[in-house]
Amino acid sequence: MALTRKKFLVAKIESTYGTDPVPVGGSNAIQVTNVEVTPIESDNVQAAAFQGFIGGSTRGTLVANKRVSITFDVELSGSGTAGTAPAFGPLLKAAGLSETIVVSTSVTYAGVSSSFDSATLYCFYDGTRHKITGARGTVSFSMTAGQFAVASFQFIGIYNAPDSTALSGTFTVANQAAAIEVNDTNVTTSTFHGVASSRIESFDLALNNELLYKETTSNQEVLITNRAPGGTAVIEAPAIGTTDFFGKAVASATGSTSLVLSGGGGNIVTVNAPQTDITGCAYGDTNGVISLSMPYLALPTTAGNNEVSVVFT
């Protein structure tokens, strides 16, 4: 009998695309929640053969373009040491972000448009190992008042037959500090579209990478072909004389957005979207208090690759 609670995941960046770097429990463990593996995704092909009678073909279905997909959540927190990448840093890199480390100071993740990293993930389902090579994906960041901040990942990788190979080493999570609650104490900066001290009830920012599994006669690869970052902010509605978000929505100007979550040194997370473009504005109700729900895009400047950054200090 396999138990749902006995799932766990390790991940490591590949030096060569699709080549397993053999992640181990002591160095590559990542604490995750809400893990869901789709063991086989495929494009099924079946010949529509004429065979003297109606109905399906007597030939078996060709399961083509086999790949694996996986989704899971990670508590959005730092490593516990400034200048040391968090345990889930390889996941951020495999989601189309660069990693810049300033020793003893910071680790910054920002978008790239080429030379995308890939990772091998081992996901264990209580004795069954799903090895996912060549994995690339996308990530969204969610912050809701009264909840932990979360990074939600979606990956696609190359299919490998599930097996019973055990994890090498002991599953030991390091460089993953305690989760940070989104509240008035821990959020030290709460700026949305240039408005400081915005009373944000919830905020999400997704990279929205476009993922393509492509197989040819001599290659198979997961590609990141585009991204369109954006999300939705839900804010306690200010007096229109104080801040006119309706006017911001209909204008074409962008504004800076930055949220800083602080769990103390080594566990400070800053999420930036410097060119936020509000695309709508609708009323909502939160326990009798009027709110505004505002979808937005995170746009780049002409320099490119600067729509989003996530900084750990």
Helices and strands as residue ranges (DSSP letters): E 7-13, H 25-28, E 29-30, E 33-45, E 62-75, H 89-94, E 97-102, E 106-111, E 119-125, E 128-144, E 150-158, E 187-191, E 200-206, E 209-215, E 220-227, E 230-236, H 245-250, E 255-262, E 268-278, E 282-286, E 289-298, E 309-312
